[in-house]
Amino acid sequence: MFWSAVSVPVISSHSPLLRSSKNSRLIRDGEIALSHSWIPPSSRIRGFRSRISGRILRLRDCTDAQNRSTERSRTGTRAERTAVKSAQTAVRARQRTVDHHSARPRRTPGFAIWKGVPAVCSAVASVRSGAVDRRAEIGALSQAVARSRLADRSAEPIGKSGIRRAPRFEEIAVKLQVALDVATLEDALTLARQTADHVDILELGTPLIKAEGLDAIKAIKAAHPDKLVFADMKTADAGELEADLAFAAGADLVTVMGAADDDTVRGAVAAGRKHGKDVVADMITVVADRVTRIREVSKMGVSFVEIHAGLDEQAKPGYTIQTLLDDGKQAGVPFSIAGGIKAESIASVQDSGATVAVAGGAIYSAKDPAAAAKNLKSLIR
C-alpha cells in the first residue's frame, strides 16, 4: 500500500491541541513519537517525518517562550526578581543566626535585636502578591536588603553576655551603664547595690581595678550575677593576656585602648572569642581623626566602640558632648558614649543611635545615687 499524499495541518499556539494540559505537556516534553502506527514505515515519508519533527520542535519552543513570558509577568522584572531573591536569602541568613544563638544560655537580654527581618518579609510578600505597585515597592525592598547585609556584619551576637552589635539605623533601647569610679571595693559594692535595680551594666573603673585588683571583678560579679560586669582595663599592650585575666575573673565586657597597636586589639578580641565574651575599644585620647580610627578598630572584631571623653578632656574650655555624638553618627558603627552624660543630654545620646549610655558623676556624685540612676533610666524612651 502506497500513500500518495499526507495532509498535515499546522498547529498554532492557540490550537485546541495546546489548550489541553495533557497535550501541551506531551508536546513540551517531546513525547509525541513519530513511529506511531498511523505513519507507514516507508522510506518515502522520511521527508514527512523531518517536516513534522521540525514543526513539533518549533511548537515546543513557542510554548516555552509563552511560559517564560507568563512567568515574567507573574514575578516582575529581572531586577525585581533579583531583589526578592536577595531579600529571601538575607531573611534565611538572619533566621539561621537567630536560631543558632537563641539556643545559647544567657544571663541577661542582649542589645536590641535587629528589626530588619520583618521589613524584608513584608516587602517580599507585597511584591509577590502584587498588592502594591512593584516599581514603588522595589525601592523599599532594596533598602531592606541593604539593612540586612549591614546587620549580618554588625548585629552578630559576640559572646555569652548577649551583647549584640546593634545597627545604628534602627531605633533601639539604650542600655544604661553606671561607672563605679571609686577607689575602694567597699564603696563600689555600696554604689552597685544602690543602682543595680536601675542600670543594665556595672562598670568597674580603672582606678578601682588598679587599687583592688582582679578580685574586685569577682566580688561585683558574685554580688550581682544577673548584671553585665564591665571591666575598664584600658589595655594598651599584651591585649590577649590582660583580657584573658579579666574574663577569667568574671567580666562580661573588657576594654582595650582604641589607640593601642592593632595587634593588641586583635589579641583582646581573640581572648573574647575564647571565653565567648565581648571586647570594647575605648577611644579615650583619640581626638584627631577619631572617626577613621573608630572604623578601623571596628573591623578588627570588637563588639562596639566607646567614644569616650575623659575627665581631663571634659574640663577643657569649649568641651561639648555633641562632638562625641556627631563622631558616632558619622562613623556608622555600633558605639557607646561616655563623657559627662546627664539627665539633660540622655535624650540626645539615644537620638544619636548609641547602644549604651555611660553615666559616672551624674550618679555617684548625686546625693541619692539610686534616685539619680532611676531618673536617668526613666528618661530613656
N, C-alpha and C positions, 0 to 999 in steps of 0.2 A: 504494500500500500504506500502510495506516494502522496505527500501533501504539496499541493501546488502553491499555496499561499497561506500565510497565517496573519490574521488581523490582531494587532496588539494595541489596545487603547493606551494613551498617555495618562498616567495617574498624576493628577495635580495634588498640591498640598492641602486642598480643601475637599478632596475626594472622600466619599463615604468610607472608602477603604481605610483612610487615615483617621476618620472620626471614631473608628473602633479602636479602643485602647489596646486590644489584643493584637489587631493587625499592625497598628503603629509600632508596638513593641517588637513584633516579628521583623518588620522592615528595618527598624533601628538596629536590631541585634544581628541582622543579616541571616535570619533563619529561614527565609524563603528559598528552598532548594530548586535548582533548575533541572533536576533529574526526575521530577515527578512524572507520573505515567502519562500526563496529557501532552508531554513533549516527546515526540518519537525519537528513539536513539538512532538518528541518521546523521551522516556527515554533512548532509545538505542543509542542516539547520544550525551549523556551527556559528554562522554569522548572526542568526537569530538569537542564539544564546548570548553572544557577545553584546548585541544591542540591548537585550533585556538586562544583562548584568550591569551595563553602564547606567541604564535608567534607574535601576534599583539603588546603585551607589549614589547617583546624584540626588535621588529622592531621600536617601538616608541623610546626606549632608544637609539638604534643605530642612529636614525635620530637626536635625541637631542645631542648626542655626536658629530655628524658631524657638527651640527650647532655651538656648542661651539668651536670646532676646527677652523671653519671658522671665528668666531668672534675673536678668539685669533690671528689668522694670520692677521686680518684686523687692530686690535688695538694694537698689540705688546705684549710684555711680561707683566707679572703681575707688575713688577717694573715700567715699562713704563706707564702702565695704572694708577698706583698709583700716579706717578709723575704728569701725566696730570691732574688727578682729584684734586690733591693738588694745582696745578697751577691755575686751573679754580676756585677753592674755594678762593684762595688768590686774584684773579682778582675781583671776585664778592665782596669780603670784602672791597677791596680798593675802588671799584666803589661806594659801599654804603657810605663809608666815604666821598668821594669826593662829591657825590650827597647831603649828609646831610649838609656838611659845605659850599657848594657853594651857598646855599640859604641864608647864613648869611651875612648881610651888612658889608662891610669892607672899612675903610677909605683909606687904603694903601695896596698894594700887600704884601703877606706874604713871608716867605723864599721860596726857590726853591721847587717846587712840586716834589715829588718823581718820578723818571723816570723809575721805575722798571716795572710798569704795561705793557707798550708797549713791553718790553723784554719778559715778560711771555706770552703775547698774541702771539707774533711772534714764540716763542718756541712751544707753543701748536699747532699753525697752521701747523708748519713744521712737527711735529710728526704725527699729524692727517692725513695730506695729503700724507705722505710718500715721500715728496720731498727731504728729506735728510736722511742720514744714521741714524737710530734710536740710535744705540749704541754711535755714536759721539754726537748726539744732547742731549741725556739724561743727560750728564754732565752739559751742559749749562742750561738745563731746571731746574735741581736741584739747581744750583746756583741762578737762577732767583727766585725760590720758597723761598730759604733761605733769599734772599734780601727782598722779600715781607714780610716774617714773621718779620724781623727786622724793616721794615718800619711800620708795624702795631703797633709796640711798640714805635718807636721813631719818626715817622713822623706825629703823630696825631696833628692837629691844636688845640691849647690850649685855646686861648682867642680871644676876639674881635679885638685885634690888628693884628690878622692874622699871628702871629708868628708860624712858623711850625718847628717842631723838625726834621730838615733835617738829613738824614743818611749821614755819612761821606764818604761812599764808592762811592757816586755819585758826579760827577762834578757839582758844584753849583756856582752861582754868589754870591760872598761875599758881605755882606752889610757893608757899611761904617758908623761908629758911631763916632761922634765928642764929646769929653768930654769938657763940658763948665766948666772947672776948674778955675773959677774966684770967687771973693768974694762978688760982688755986682750984684743985679738984672739988673742994667743998663748995666754993662759990658756983662752980659750973653745975654741980648736981642740984644746987638750990634753984638756980636760974632755969635749968632744964625742967625741973619739977613744976615751976610756976607757969611755964609757957607751953609745955608739951601738948596740952589739950587744944591749942590754937595754932600750932605750926605743923608743917609736914616733914621738915628736915632739921636735925640738930647738928650744928657745925661746931666742931672743936677748933678754936682759933689757934693760930701758930704759936702765940705766947704760951697758951695753956699746954700744948703738946711739948714745947721746949722745957717748961717748968716741971711738968708731971710725967712726961714720957708717954710711952705707948699704953701704960696702964690706964691712963685717962680714957682712952678709946674703949678699953674693955669695960671700965666702970660705967660709962654713959650707955653703952650698948646693953649691959646687963640690967641697968635701971629702966631702960626704955627699949625693949626688944621689938616693939611694934613701930618704931620710928626709924627713918633713914638716918644713919650717922655719917656725917661728912667730916673727913679728916683733912684739914687745911695744911697739908705738909709743905706746900710750896717747894717741891723738889726741883733742884737746879742741876743735879748731877746724879749718876747711878739711879736712873729712873726706875728700872725694873726691881732693883734691890729694895729701895725705900718704899715703893708702892706695895711690894710683896709683904713687907713688915707691917704696914698699916692694915692691909686687907686681912692678914692673919690675926691681927688684934681685934677684928670685928667691924672695921669700917666698911660702909657700903659704897662710899664715894671718896676718892682721893685726888688731890690736886697736884698738877705738875706745872711748873712755870712755862707760860707760853713763850717767854723769851729764851728758854733753855735750848740747847742743841737739839736738832731734830732726832738724833739717836736717843737722847734722854726721853723725849716724848714717846717715841716708839717703844722704848723699854717699859715705860709705865703702862702703856696700852697692852703690851704683852702680858704683864702681871695681872692686869684687869681681866683679860680673857682667860688666863689660867684659873683665876678664882671665880670667874663668872660675875664680875662686878664692874663698876664704872670709874672712868678716869675723866677728870675735868681739867681743861687747860686754863690756868689763871693768867689773865692778861695784864696783871698789875705791872707797872713800869713800862709797858709797851704803849707809847703815845704816838710817836711818829709812824706813819704808815700802818696804823693799827689794823685797819680793815684787811689789808693784804695778808698780814700775819695771821689774823683770825681764820681766813680761808685756808691758809697753808696748814695750820695745825689741825683743822677740821678734817682735812684729807688724810691725816695720819691715824685716824681712828678714835679720837676722843669722843665721848658721848655728847658733850657740848662745851662751849667756852664760857668762861666767866669774865665778862667785861667789868673790870674792877678798878676803881679809883681808890687808892689807899688814903689813910688819914692825912698824910703829909700833902698829897695832891689836893685833897678836899680843902685843906687850909689855905691854899694859894688863892690870891685875889682873882676874881673872874671865873672861878670854877662853877660849872653847872652840870647837873646830871643829864641834861638834854644831850650833851656831847656823846655820852655813852649810848644813849638810846638811838641817836642818829647813826652811830657806827654799827650798832646791832642790826638796824634796818638795812643798811647798805650792804653789810656782809652777806646777808641772806642765808645764814646757817643758824642752827639752834644755839641759843645763848641765855645766860642769866645776867642779872645786873646787881652789882654791889658797889655802893658809893654814896651813902647818905640818903637812903630811901626813908621817906617819912610818909605820914598819912596824906600829905598834900600831893605827893608825887607817885603814889602807888597806882593810881589810875593810868598815868602816863606810861608807867612800866608795862602794864598789861596791854595798853593800846599799841605799844611798840612791837609786840609779838614775843616778848621774853617768856621763857618757860619757868623761870624761878626768880623770885624777888628776895634778895638777901637783906635782912634788916639787922643792924647791930645796935648802935647807940640809941635809936628810936625806941628800942625795947629795954636794953639793960640799963640805960641811964634814966628811965622813967621811974617815977615814984612807985608806980604799981606796974611791974613788968607784965603781969598776967593780963591786966586790962589793956595795956598798950598792944600786946600781941593779939588779943581778941578784937580790938578795934581795927587793926591792920587787916586781919583775916576777913572781917565783915565788909571791908571796902573792896575786896576782890570780887568781881562780878562772876 
